[in-house]
């Protein structure tokens, strides 16, 4: 009798413990698996290409590949012009239109810089490319400060 009770208890603990883990797992993934906004998808593409590009920007032997990466970033930045920052919805109603206008203006600047970057690599002008890359990083910082929701980081 005692043994039956004990095994029932163990079976219960295993089942409950297993269930608990499942619940905990689901909870810990929920925040990571949030639906990506279309703008986040473009930003991920920009970020991935930029990481590789920064590593190889000094190497003239890689200029053709670097021009291609700059082209990818350019395409994603142009696509980003069609979207609005998620943070827009949390701005005061009367300021939302200006918020989106400001975002698009900065994104257009960014698009222009990326076109120049692609040209610089195509012209084998690595010094100019390095200079533009520095400006892109500044632009990323200032635009994120202004248009990317702070706790999204
Ligand atoms: C080299 C330049 C840039 C890089 C590497 C970059 C990278 C990123 C990354 C990794 C994210 C997070 C994506 C995610 O959570 O999945 C992000 C989000 C964001 N970025 Fe950028 N970014 C750059 C430039 C810009 C510029 C120029 C703007 C605006 C003109 C901008 C506006 C935003 C906004 C608004 C978000 C939040 C997404 C949303 O609201 O849906 N970024 N960026």
Boltz pocket constraint, residues with backbone or C-beta under 6 A from the ligand:
constraints:
  - pocket:
      binder: B
      contacts: [[A, 36], [A, 37], [A, 38], [A, 39], [A, 40], [A, 41], [A, 43], [A, 44], [A, 46], [A, 47], [A, 50], [A, 84], [A, 85], [A, 86], [A, 87], [A, 103], [A, 104], [A, 106], [A, 107], [A, 110], [A, 136], [A, 137], [A, 139], [A, 140], [A, 143], [A, 144], [A, 147], [A, 148], [A, 149], [A, 152]]
      max_distance: 6.0
